């Protein structure tokens, strides 16, 4: 093994961010194809050739259906608010419908992803490199997405609107049901004008989300050239000293920004073979904060779904040994990342994910990159992969929880 492969080189990784940030990489644009060619060139250079795996996708679930759902929920909220103002106990009906719609909306995430990955005729590719283990008993997948997008709302604002809108919508639904039942039984708690204006809060936030338009103006440095830089530089290091017990798949997923389509497509195409052996998935999506801090997505959606406790524990231990703190991050609604469908399918998967106000904006430039954060996440990623290899057991079974399978 040559000395150039011994450590994660943050300077080399930053070069990948600079090169990718010169492109605007929204799916279906020339910049997306240029990014694919760049990544394949890097793969050849580091000795990890990347093959294209084509998939079809549709952006309609993200650009049409999701905004439509927000509008429908907003209209249900307004209907409930009006029945409350009119003082009729029948307000319990829109309240109950609202709660049911929100419940089904949360449960619909798997269908939403499948519709994006299998429901269209647009085409893109995942780029896949492999570093064979010397005595492989399983697979470690290092993943990131290479596409980018801009949106009218900063991502933190969008996530806040989702959380506030859904939280207040749930509270409104519960209040309408309870107040409707009480009013039908005798005491009248309905009809307050002040209460009416308060009940319009969730409708405002939910309907506003329909106007969060998508474009191709972001350089996508943090989101997610930084994630690509982490897996490319990690691949360069690992190619010089492969693992013993695991093959490493370096997966650059496409179309994450229109509904995790590349990740879901790859998962569905290879799920059976990956479940024949142990399989671990580490995803990197905005892998460090603007201040260079590291976060693991430990839980997501409502009701909460946990990411891999095993991988999260390894990451925290590895970081602690380096004097680095890794915090947990809960993403209830309004944000998604490529590791989430893998968790839902029962794989041991987690993601280095953080939040910042300038992603999906023209200001997501290489100048915003914290180089110390880039170095930290790269070194922790390599340490986690090495620890997985060291702790490998002879059991050939890939951890799977069929109760959480999306199908």
Buried (B, 14 or more C-beta within 10 A) or exposed (E): EEEEBEEBBBEBBBBBBBBBBBBBBBBBBEBBBBBBEBBBEBBEEBEBEBEEBEBBBBBBBBBEBBBEBBBBBBBBBBBBBBBBBEBBBBBBBBBBBBBEBBBEBBEBBBEBBBBBBBBBEBEBBBBBBBBEBEEBBBBBBBBBBBBBBBBBBBBBBBBBBBBBBBBBBBEBBBBBBEBBEBBBEEEEBBEEEEBBEBBBBBBBBBBBBBEBEBEBBBBBBBBBBBBBBBBBBBBBBBBBEBBEBBBBBBBBBBBBBBBBBBBBBBBBBBBEEBBEBBBBBBBBBBBBBBEBBBBBBBBBBBEEEEBBEBBBBBBBBBBEEEEBEBEEBEBBBBBBBBBBBBBBBBBBBBBBBBBBEBBBBEBBBBEBBBBBBBBBBBBBBBBBBBBBBEEBEEEEEBBBEEEBEBE
